[in-house]
Amino acid sequence: MSTLAELPGRLAADPVVMTYREAVTAAMDDALAADPAVLLLGEDVANEGGVFKTNAGLAEKYGERVINTPICENGFTGVALGMAVMGM
């Protein structure tokens, strides 16, 4: 589980404050760390932390488990459905 002391730019002595962006990043990091079957799949999720910078560092940390998809919701929804049917 992530702690404030582990977040980039934070010191352990900082007050217990977390932005929404940091909370989203920490939650995705925790999920990816807890289960090797978890993937992050979406548009621009691996490019420089994604559009909203909530995925910062995840592509580098988890490699091929963070997957960019084309702008085609039907396409990657089908991929996700197929992965689910196959047990992912």
KAJO-V406307 format. One record per backbone hydrogen bond with DSSP energy under -1.0 kcal/mol. NH is the residue of the N-H (numbers start at 1). CO is the residue of the C=O. Records with the same first field share a line. If there is no record, write none. Layout:
NH->CO + CO
This chain:
6->3
7->4
10->7
14->11
17->15
23->19
24->20
25->21
26->22
27->23
28->24
29->25
30->26
31->27
32->28
33->29
34->30
35->31
38->35
40->65
42->67
50->47
55->49
58->55
61->57
62->58
63->59
65->62
66->63
67->40
69->42
72->70
76->72
77->73
78->74
79->75
80->76
81->77
82->78
83->79
84->80
85->81
86->82
87->84
88->83
